[in-house]
């Protein structure tokens, strides 16, 4: 596993710059990293929820219909090559984060918000959900309340095989294993799969060394046991 951090603007800017470099002219994010009207449009804070982990909480009461967030920093990937190129440009911990936050959409693309919007979690009931698919409050939201949305309104499950393959491989901790057992088909599965893990090459090497030494000892014991005694001439 990897540490689940609450990132500052420096990290978000790094991710946005890396994204623009990775996809070039196909970038969906402006060159202006200091867009004054981007991201959340209401006072908020990011903190850890005992149920959902990192999450968004409003710090002042929000009226129904108020715009909560603007998707100025929503990154779109049209192909597997584009996403892999982006992932290869960032540290492995951030690679894990991107694969945790990204999602497939209709049309074969994958999207991810490169700002605090990625900390918005899924609500399980209609009563919990307060963030509409139009980025506005669907009801009045009290100060201190967690911002929750319905992932099923925009995630297209099973619609993007190349994205499912990348994510499943990361979750399986093996780039060669794309088993359907860890691809997701519902929001619940998507949230419960867990975080991608970094392969522990050191441990793998230690296991190989141990196996080699153990095999060598077994072979030596076998030959010593079955070695014929030399005949001495009289």
N, C-alpha and C positions, 0 to 999 in steps of 0.2 A: 504494500500500500504506500501512499505518499501523503504528506501533510496537506490538509485542506485549509488553505490560507484565505484571508480577506485581503484582496489586492488593492494597491493604491493606483493613482492615475499614471504613475511612471510605468508600471507593468502593462496597463491597458494601452498606453501609447506605443510601447515596444511591440505588443501584439498587432496593433493596427498597422504600424510601419512594416512589420514582417509580412503581414497579409498583402499589403499593397505591392510589396516587392515580389511576392510569390506569384500573384495573378496578373500584375501589370495593368494594362488598359481595361481589363475586365473587372477591376475593383469596384465594389459597390459602396466603398467608403471614401469620402472626400479627403483631399490632401490636408485640409484644415483640422488639426488635432485638438484645437481649442474652440470648436463650435459652441458658442454660448447657449444655444437652445437645444443641444443634443442631450440624449439620455433621459433621466427622470425629470419630470416637470413639477414634482411635489417634494417637500422636505422629507427626507428619509435617512435611514441608517442601515448598514449591513451588520448583522450580528448572528450568533449561532442560536438556532432553534433546537430544543431538546428532541424534537421529532424529525425535523427535516434537515438539520445541519445548517449551513450558511443560508441566510434568507434575508429578504427585504422587509423592513418595518417602517411605516410612515410615522413621522414625529408630530404631525399636526392633523387635525380632522380634515378629511377630504369629502367633498360633496359628490353625489352621483353625477356622472357625465363629465367630470373633470378629466382632462388628459393626464395620464400617469407617466407615460414614457414615449419617447420618440426613437424610431429605429434608425437613426443616423449612422450608428456604428454596427449595423447588421452586416456581417460578412457572408457572401454567397460563394459557393464552390461549385462550378459546373461539371467538374470531372474528378476522378480519382487522382489523376496526376497533379492537379492543382492543390488538392488537400494534402497529399503526401509531400509535395514540395514545401508547403507552409509548415507542416509538422517537422520536417527536417531542419528548419531554420530556427527552431525554438527549443529550449531545454526540455528534458524528458518529463519533468513535473508538469510543465505547461502543456505538453503534448497530451498527458493524461487528462488535464482539465478540459482541453478542447474536445476530446472524445467523450467526456462526460456531459458537456454542455451542448454539443452540436446535435442536429436532428435532420432527418430527411424530409423533403417537401415534395409536393406534386411537381412533376416535370423533370425529376431525376437529379435535382440539386441537393446540396447539404448547406445548412445555414447555422451560424452561431453569432451571438451578440458579443462583441468585443468591448463590453463595458459592464457595469454592475447589473445590467438587465439579465445576465446569465445566472444571477442568484435568485431570480424569481422562481418559486417552486409551484408544483402542481397541487391543486385542491381536490380532495376526494369527493366532496359533496357540493351541491348547488349553494348551500348556505355558506360554505367556506369561501367559495370563489368570489372575488371582488374586482378582478382585473379582466376586462373583456378583450375579445379578439381584435377590437378596434383600438386597443391601447388606452381605453378610458375606463373609469370606475363604473361598474354596473350597479352599484349601490353606495350608500354613504359608508365611509370607512372611518372608524374611530382612531384617534391618536394611539400609537403603540400597537396597532393591529398589523398582522403579517399580510403582505401582498401575495395573493395566490391566484393562479389562473388555471384554465382547463387545457392541458397539453393536447388533448385529442382534437381540438379545433384547428390545429395547424401541423401537427406531426403526421406524416403519411407513412404508417407502419407498412413494412414489406414492399415499399415502393422504390427503393434504391439499393439494389444488390451490392454495388461496389462500396457504398458507405457501410452497409451491414457487415460486409466482409472485413473491412478495416477495423471496425469497432469490436466485432466478435473476436478477431485475432488478438487485439489488445487485452480484452477481458480474459481470454484463454491463456494469456501469457506465452503464446506461441504463434509466430507469423504463419506457420504452415497449417495450423489447425483452424479451419473455418466452420466448425461443427454447428449445425442448426440448433444445438442444445443451448447455446448462449446468445442467439439472436433474439430480438424481442418482437412480440406481436401485439402487446397491449401496453398501456401507460404503466400499469402496475409492474409488469416485467421490466420495462425500460428503467424504472426507478429502483428496482430491487436487484438488478444484475450485479451492481457494485462497481467499484472503481477499477480501471485497468491497472495492471501491475507491471512493474519493470522486471525484466528477466534478471535473475541473480547469477551472473556469469561466474562469480567467485565460488558460489555454492556448487554450481554445475561442475566446475573444474575439480573441486575438492572431492565430489562424489566419484568422478572418473579416476582420480588418483587412488582413492580408497579401494575402488573395484580392482584396479590394476595390482595393487599391493596384495590384496586378499587372494586374487587369482594366482599370483606368483607364489605365495605361501602354500596354497593348496597343491600346486604342481610340485613344489619342492618336497612336500610331505609325501606325496604319492610316489615319486621316484626313489626317495629314501627307503620307503617301506617295501617297494618291490625290486630293489636293486639286488642282483644276485651276488653272493659272496665270492670273492676271488679264490681260485684254487691255488694252494701253495705246493710247489714241487717238493717231493721228498728227497 
